[in-house]
Structures are given as structure tokens and as C-alpha cells.
């Protein structure tokens, strides 16, 4: 792996790819109190932010295909800097919603650009002749995972540490670093525009459609897993069964996220040395994680549920980089980035639909019964995944 200014710029931008949504989710309550909003108004701020992803990420991908890709990342970062600074001055609900639109547009450019740059940033010497997309995306998603974990921990504490406005302004200032590094990187370091596969060529086979279905289900599954510890935390202690109390959110979740992120590092190392194992290992991790979830839901006492939760984290860490890397591998790095933007936008669809559904689903349910939702989605995930493996053989 080559370390250059371009590498550091992509890593730092990837960190904020994970950090910003966690900041938005964690700061909603403080925003509601600061602006004296009605219940639910701050939730709509986050929903508008996610809703903008649906058109913005495909458009960002199209711009990366059609224009200078360095500017897409740079101006996306500048847009995030200005949007966060503007957020500290928001005085009413309309300004807040308008800010969510601009922030969502800027974020979509950064996400699509940073992920598309990862293979060139981490393995530039091999990207044209050696399939290292899955390894490269696992490296980049380590930074995304660290950003998401730190953002989820920092966001609720900004109000107490600095005050909400000052804290968000510090985040805005920190974004100057990746923007400055992006501006200083030589244009030759960025991936060149390639002759992309045409839409008729892509829809001629079922591969891309099947991977799109896999990602759509995966994003929903990842959203569901957040609700098990939350349900356990909100359940009265006298109603928690002994086998459910084995997973204490305050103790188990940091280990879960550490293993989730660390497994991406292990996967990157393995796929660098064995790039042909990428797709098969990703499918195997889906199989193992499904067995673990079935073990927990069915009530088998294998190793305690705390251990099983950690094993799920180990399995799930490399899945998203694996699926996206498989999409890039389909057309030898000639996949239109507008298509990559469409695949990434599925995360916004699932966030908008799954969170309200899971909020309703978890009402008056035990922590164990909540896991029926991710288990069901794991089984659904197998349908397009098995067909994808069959048509690829």
C-alpha cells in the first residue's frame, strides 16, 4: 500500500463520510432544544438530509464520470464546511430544512467521490492489472467505521462540552484539513476518466441487478441490528431474561464496533494477498452471520449472547466493502460512477424506511424477539446472493 498525500486526503474524507450522519443523528435532540422546535421537527431535519441522497448520489456519480473528479471531492468538502457553519446560525425550521438539503448535496458528492477513489488511493500500482477493489474498499471503510463510531459517541456530548453551535463549528473547521489536502494533490493522482460500460451492456446480464438487490437488503439489515441493544437498554430490568441480560449495551457495543472495524483491516490484508478470494469470502461471511443470528433467536446457549454479538460484528464488517468491490470488479473498473451512486443511495432509502418500521416493530418486544427482523432479512439476502453466485460461475 502506497502512502501519499492523495491517500491521506481520501482517508480523511472517508472518516467524515462516517462521522457526519452520526453527528446529524446524535445532535437532533440538542437542535430541537436549541431552536425550541416541536416534537419530531428535528427528526425531519435528518430525514430531509437522507432523502437528498436519493437523487444526489447518482448525480454526483454522473459528474465524476463527466467532469474533473478532483473538483467534485473538493467542492463537496467545501460545501460541507459551509453547511455546518450555516447550521450553527439556523434560527428557524425552514432554515434548518434548507440547510439539510445543501448538506445532503455536499455530503453525496464527498461519499461518491471518496469511495470511487479508494482503489487508486491505496493500491495505485496494481489497480489496472490486479483486482484489489475489495481490499481497497476495506481499507477505506476502516476510516468510515472509525468516523461513524466516534461521531455516535461525540455527537450527544457536544452540547455539554462546548455547546452545540461551537461544537459543530469545530467539526466544520476540522473539515478544512481534507479539503486543503485535496486541493494540494496533483491532478494526475486522481483516477482518469475511463470508457465506461454502456447501460445496454449492463442490463444485458443479471449481475448488476442482483448486486443492487443484495445491497438494498444489506443496508436494511445493518439498520435493524442497531435496535437490539437499544431495546435491551429500554426494557425494565425485571423483564429482562437472564440469557438476554448477558449482552450489556454499555460493555458489549464498543467491543462490537471495534471488531466490526478491525475485521475490515483483516479482510483488507487477506484480500490484498488473495484477491480472488474476495467474493467467496464475502458470501461465506453472510452464511456464518446468518447462522449466528439463528442461534441467538432460537435460544441455543452457545458461548453466551455477548460472544455471539461480537461474532456478528466480525462477520458484518467486511460485507459492505465486499459487495461494492464486487460491483466494481464486474466491469474491470469501467462501471459508471453514476451506477455506484445509485447503489450508495440505497442506504438513504433503507434509513428512511427501516428506522420508522423498526421503531414500530420494537414496541413491547423482548430483545431476543427484535432479532427476528435482521434474521429474516439475512434469509432474504440469500435469494439474490445465491443467484448472483450461480450466474457468476
CORLIN-V714094 format. One record per helix or strand. SS is the DSSP state (@ for helix, = for strand). FROM is the first residue (numbers start at 1). TO is the last residue. If there is no record, write none. Layout:
BEGIN
ss & from & to
SS & FROM & TO
SS & FROM & TO
END
This chain:
BEGIN
ss & from & to
@ & 5 & 26
@ & 28 & 35
@ & 41 & 66
@ & 69 & 87
@ & 93 & 122
@ & 133 & 155
@ & 158 & 161
@ & 164 & 184
@ & 187 & 189
@ & 199 & 203
@ & 207 & 234
@ & 237 & 239
@ & 242 & 245
@ & 249 & 273
@ & 275 & 298
@ & 305 & 317
@ & 319 & 330
@ & 337 & 361
@ & 367 & 392
END
